Amino acid sequence: MNVLLLNGSARPQGCTATALAEVAGTLEAEGISTEIVTLGPDPLRDCVGCGACARLEGACVFGDDPINGLLEKARRADGFVFGTPVYYAHPSGRLFSALDRMFYAGGDAFHHKPGAAVASARRAGTTASLDAVNKYFTIAQMPVVSSSYWNMVHGNTPDEVKQDMEGLQIMRNLGRNMAWLLRCIQAGREAGFQPPQAERQYRTNFIR
């Protein structure tokens, strides 16, 4: 089993990376392999709503940035942790752009796989950011992994985040809960339980 951790920060060794490393370390200690991918500072296209992904069999029409490569990793992953710094009480724009395109183009790569959001802030805006990222999980039929408190750390630098002892504890508990849920899903699969099939026959438009 393996978990893909996506760092929505432009800084590969910043505060968000520090939080994700704590989760990854706990998962590794539980026997779950991990991979942390940082979106980094390079330009990243937003989703333009062109609909071309519907005919491209799970790929985005734009192939000049990391999104299609991330979708391949997502198809091989058993669980996900999406981390973001907090900007103006919302997640980073690059994380939104990446998730919009990944979930539109390859939503089936995420269905019924556990997901967790992690937010890093100097002071505030974390709960609003977590709420925004969690919506990707709930629309894709993904179990949302919780911890012993909100999945957040506080600090203005990585060294300050390392002083947030409760925040790091939350990250470790999140890793343990993710490992536990992954094992439960695997045990259910081995016992013959398969994910339910969602109904898709109705689509209500309120303006006609």
Buried (B, 14 or more C-beta within 10 A) or exposed (E): BBBBBBBBBBBBEBBBBBBBBBBBBBBBEBEBEBEBBBBEEEEBBEBEEEEEBEEEEBBBBBEEBBBBEBBEBBEEBBBBBBBBBBBEEBBBEBBBBBBBBBBBBBBEBBEBBBBBBBBBBBEEBBBBBBEBBBEBBEEBBBBBBBBEEBBBBBBEEBEBBBEBEEBBBBBBBBBBBBBEBBBEBEEEEEEEEEEEEEEEEEEEEEEE
